[in-house]
């Protein structure tokens, strides 16, 4: 009979079994690390959990959505919250990706802060997933899809090649996606 386990459920000790896939060992005790079906391999004396649901993993070539969380001289740090076309959470929850200044646009960019602002929602493509997630917005459909005014934090509208705040009449530059304002994302974490 198959037994369904939940994260944190006690499964056994390292004296009985060797920790296998999707389990963790803490002080000699083995616990489930995800929701799934418990499997004891008596031949190899391992304890494993087969996931009941396959959680999405970020892979090279995928388009992701994220929020710009920090800006540095050479890169923007983006908290990735969704994979395009996948309505489920990412393995490990939110993950950070980096957009290097050279990967922002197909044109020369001298300052990251001219292309992104903290709080902007971006659509980016994964160009490397290990050891760290590297992103690019150097295609027309990639870049900022929702920007907030730096002065009043109101949502901005696209006007030609800049963003405009109707509340305080402010213009700001960004690496704007050609899809700006036309994307609706069904993720709790994105405003």
C-alpha positions in Angstrom: 0.0 0.0 0.0 1.3 3.4 -0.9 1.6 6.0 1.8 1.4 9.7 1.0 3.7 12.0 3.1 3.9 15.7 3.6 7.0 17.9 4.1 8.5 17.6 7.6 6.9 14.2 8.3 9.3 11.8 10.2 10.2 8.8 8.1 12.9 6.9 10.0 16.5 7.2 11.2 19.9 6.9 9.4 20.5 3.7 11.4 17.6 2.1 9.5 17.8 3.7 6.0 20.1 5.8 3.8 18.4 9.2 2.8 17.5 9.1 -0.8 15.6 11.5 -3.1 13.4 14.2 -1.8 14.2 13.5 1.9 16.4 15.4 4.4 18.4 14.2 7.3 18.5 16.3 10.5 20.5 15.0 13.5 20.2 11.4 12.4 16.4 11.5 11.6 15.0 11.4 8.1 12.1 13.7 7.1 10.1 14.2 4.0 11.1 17.3 2.0 8.0 17.4 -0.3 4.5 16.1 -0.7 4.6 12.7 -2.3 4.5 8.9 -2.1 6.9 7.2 0.3 9.1 4.4 -1.1 11.4 2.1 0.8 14.1 0.4 -1.3 14.9 -2.6 0.8 17.6 -3.8 -1.7 19.7 -0.6 -1.2 18.2 0.3 2.2 17.2 3.8 1.0 14.1 5.9 1.7 12.8 8.0 -1.2 9.7 10.1 -2.0 8.2 10.2 -5.4 6.6 13.7 -5.9 2.9 13.6 -6.5 3.2 16.8 -8.5 6.0 17.7 -10.8 7.0 21.2 -9.8 8.4 23.5 -12.5 12.2 23.9 -12.6 13.8 27.0 -14.3 15.6 25.9 -17.4 17.7 27.6 -20.1 15.5 29.0 -22.9 12.4 29.5 -20.7 10.8 32.9 -20.3 10.3 34.0 -16.7 8.6 36.9 -14.9 10.2 38.6 -11.9 10.4 41.7 -9.8 13.5 43.9 -9.8 14.7 43.7 -6.2 18.1 45.3 -6.3 20.2 47.4 -8.7 24.0 47.4 -8.9 26.6 49.0 -11.2 26.9 45.9 -13.5 23.6 44.0 -13.0 20.0 44.0 -11.8 18.9 41.3 -9.3 15.5 40.0 -10.2 13.3 37.8 -7.9 11.7 35.3 -10.3 8.2 34.4 -9.4 6.8 32.7 -12.5 7.6 30.7 -15.6 5.7 31.7 -18.7 2.9 29.1 -19.4 3.2 27.5 -16.0 0.6 28.3 -13.4 2.4 26.6 -10.5 5.0 27.6 -8.1 8.7 27.2 -9.0 10.8 24.5 -7.2 12.3 26.1 -4.1 9.8 29.0 -4.2 11.1 32.3 -5.4 14.6 32.4 -6.9 16.9 35.2 -7.8 18.3 35.8 -11.3 20.8 38.3 -12.6 20.5 40.5 -15.6 24.0 41.7 -16.5 24.3 45.2 -18.0 25.5 43.6 -21.3 22.4 41.4 -21.5 19.8 44.2 -21.0 19.5 45.3 -24.6 21.0 44.7 -28.0 22.2 48.3 -27.8 24.9 49.7 -25.5 23.7 50.3 -22.0 25.9 52.4 -19.7 23.8 52.3 -16.5 21.6 49.5 -15.2 19.5 52.1 -13.3 18.4 53.8 -16.6 16.8 50.6 -17.8 15.3 49.1 -14.6 14.0 50.5 -11.3 13.3 48.6 -8.1 9.8 47.2 -8.2 9.6 46.9 -12.0 8.1 43.7 -13.3 10.2 42.2 -16.1 9.8 39.4 -18.7 13.2 37.8 -19.3 14.7 34.7 -20.9 16.9 32.3 -19.0 20.4 32.0 -20.6 22.0 30.0 -17.8 20.5 28.1 -14.9 23.5 26.8 -13.0 25.4 27.7 -10.8 23.3 30.9 -10.8 20.4 32.0 -12.9 21.4 34.4 -15.7 18.8 36.3 -17.6 18.5 38.5 -20.7 16.1 41.1 -21.8 17.8 41.8 -25.1 14.9 40.9 -27.3 12.0 43.2 -28.3 9.3 41.2 -26.3 11.6 41.1 -23.2 12.0 43.8 -20.6 9.8 45.8 -18.3 6.1 44.8 -18.6 4.9 46.9 -15.7 6.8 49.9 -14.3 6.1 52.1 -11.3 6.9 55.8 -11.1 10.0 56.6 -9.0 8.3 59.6 -7.5 4.8 58.5 -6.6 5.0 54.7 -7.2 1.9 54.8 -9.5 1.7 52.4 -12.5 3.1 54.0 -15.6 1.9 53.9 -19.2 4.0 53.4 -22.3 4.5 56.4 -24.5 6.7 55.9 -27.6 10.0 54.7 -26.1 9.6 55.9 -22.5 7.2 55.4 -19.6 4.9 58.2 -18.4 3.2 58.7 -15.1 -0.2 60.2 -15.5 -0.4 61.1 -11.9 2.6 63.3 -11.6 3.4 63.9 -15.3 6.9 62.3 -15.0 8.8 60.6 -17.9 11.2 57.8 -17.2 13.4 55.5 -19.4 13.3 51.7 -19.2 14.1 48.7 -21.3 10.5 48.4 -22.2 9.0 45.1 -23.6 7.0 45.3 -26.8 4.3 43.6 -24.7 4.2 46.3 -22.0 0.7 46.5 -20.5 -0.6 43.6 -22.5 0.3 40.7 -20.1 -1.9 39.4 -17.3 0.0 37.1 -14.9 -1.9 34.7 -12.6 0.6 34.6 -9.8 -0.1 35.7 -6.2 3.3 37.3 -5.8 2.9 39.8 -8.6 0.8 42.9 -8.1 
